[in-house]
């Protein structure tokens, strides 16, 4: 009788456990949306909306199924009961929770996602099929799911905030490297070069014994100047200021000098195409990290780098014929847990310019990394 009335409860318990573990392992909005849609299939709900708090004042729609995009709701205008119990249309006029719900004739249930007594999201659900109503087991499941999703929504907010801070730190560190390079170049390097030239000039005005000593000091200072130039170039390669086309060539040239594997370079972007500084910086860092991974871990004999424009997007392609490391395909949370900060940084550099980093196995063995940056990526 219980099975006839409520279905297989074990399935719902297993799914709830699965949802909880997945949300805990990967606190990402895309993962929450996937679980939202799987819930609809489980309950056989055709129409639904998932809303999450964009900030402390407003809820916005992040996913809709067979309905129009929901209007953002001010949290202060919600009249939700204390607790996390779902609100059903046959028990309560849902328009009293918010006037906007009066314009949703399909709305059957509202599941509050509550954390600390405050709504962090809402599930707006239509009628399930074939019965058209939620039974007691469904309501209990939705309440537990609402608790799980509320915790996940908070974790997602914290995770996204930490990622935003990480991207900001990457940009700040890059700016600091530029500042240090310019300071070294404009002050110590210029002074050391000046002193080396002065000592060389004075060596021609004194006797031979003193002249040789001055020339030795001049050569020593010239070596120091060369080391300072190398340091400046390492902190912030000057070629980056000359455009992404030359920056890509410089990165590949430096990698070739290591002699780890052969690299075929193809720059299909015209020289007159000027890429914005932010986009060029992100693409450069992704390329350098990809080449570093090839040199350190892939054991590749050949690599291919291509910079090109596909339709309206700027694309950077890096391929190798080496060993494909499974850690390459981990999610960002798992990359951070495994301390794969280089790979995580590649994703952050891509996200900093609204780009997409796609990593896959190469057909003939090895790894393919594709950075796709949508417009606007041109300067001006």
Secondary structure, 3 states (H helix, E strand, C coil): CHHHHHCCHHHHHHHHHHHHHHHHHCCCHHHHHHHHHHHHHHHCECCEEEEEECCCCEEEEEEEECCCCCCCEEHHHCCCCCCCCCEECCCCCHHHCCHHHHHCCCEEEEEEEEECCEEEEEEEEECECCCCCCCHHHHHHHHHHHHHHHHHHHHHHHHHHHHHHHHHHHHHHHHHHHHHHHHHHHHHHHHHHHHHHHHHHHHHHCCHHHHHHHHHHHHHHHHHHHHHHHHHHHHCCHHHHHCHHHHHHHHHHHHHHHCCCEEEEEECCCCCCCECHHHHHHHHHHHHHHHHHHHHHHCCCEEEEEEEEECCEEEEEEEECCCCCHHHHCCHHHHHHCCCHHHHHHHHHHHHCCCEEEEEECCCCCEEEEEEECCCCECC
